[in-house]
Amino acid sequence: MSQYLILGALLSSIGLFGLLGFRALGKRLISANILASGVFIYLVSSNVGDPVPQALVLTGLVVSVSATALAVALIKLVYEQ
């Protein structure tokens, strides 16, 4: 078993625990990003040499960054009101 598979599973479980355990929106956003990073690491390390999962991870990273920017803007609006 690769070390990266273990790292991906560990990051995914930490992110899931934080997502379910915290009530603060900022902490939940960070936990969701940790969860996504763990899934991306797991996907890349489990399919070495196959270009399709690597392309999906690149697309997922772009979507994750844009969703995080949108979530930060929405959290800022919630805390200002």
Contacts in CASP RR format, 6 or more apart in sequence:
PFRMAT RR
TARGET T0000
AUTHOR 0000-0000-0000
METHOD contacts of the structure
MODEL  1
MSQYLILGALLSSIGLFGLLGFRALGKRLISANILASGVFIYLVSSNVGD
PVPQALVLTGLVVSVSATALAVALIKLVYEQ
2 45 0 8 1.000
4 41 0 8 1.000
4 42 0 8 1.000
4 44 0 8 1.000
4 45 0 8 1.000
5 42 0 8 1.000
5 45 0 8 1.000
5 46 0 8 1.000
7 38 0 8 1.000
7 41 0 8 1.000
7 45 0 8 1.000
8 37 0 8 1.000
8 38 0 8 1.000
8 39 0 8 1.000
8 41 0 8 1.000
8 42 0 8 1.000
8 45 0 8 1.000
9 38 0 8 1.000
9 42 0 8 1.000
11 34 0 8 1.000
11 35 0 8 1.000
11 37 0 8 1.000
11 38 0 8 1.000
11 41 0 8 1.000
12 35 0 8 1.000
12 38 0 8 1.000
12 39 0 8 1.000
12 42 0 8 1.000
14 31 0 8 1.000
14 34 0 8 1.000
14 35 0 8 1.000
15 31 0 8 1.000
15 32 0 8 1.000
15 34 0 8 1.000
15 35 0 8 1.000
15 38 0 8 1.000
16 31 0 8 1.000
16 35 0 8 1.000
17 31 0 8 1.000
18 27 0 8 1.000
18 28 0 8 1.000
18 31 0 8 1.000
18 34 0 8 1.000
19 28 0 8 1.000
19 31 0 8 1.000
19 32 0 8 1.000
19 35 0 8 1.000
22 28 0 8 1.000
22 31 0 8 1.000
25 75 0 8 1.000
25 78 0 8 1.000
25 79 0 8 1.000
26 75 0 8 1.000
29 68 0 8 1.000
29 71 0 8 1.000
29 72 0 8 1.000
29 75 0 8 1.000
33 64 0 8 1.000
33 68 0 8 1.000
36 60 0 8 1.000
36 64 0 8 1.000
40 57 0 8 1.000
40 60 0 8 1.000
40 61 0 8 1.000
43 53 0 8 1.000
43 56 0 8 1.000
43 57 0 8 1.000
44 53 0 8 1.000
44 54 0 8 1.000
44 57 0 8 1.000
46 53 0 8 1.000
47 53 0 8 1.000
47 54 0 8 1.000
END
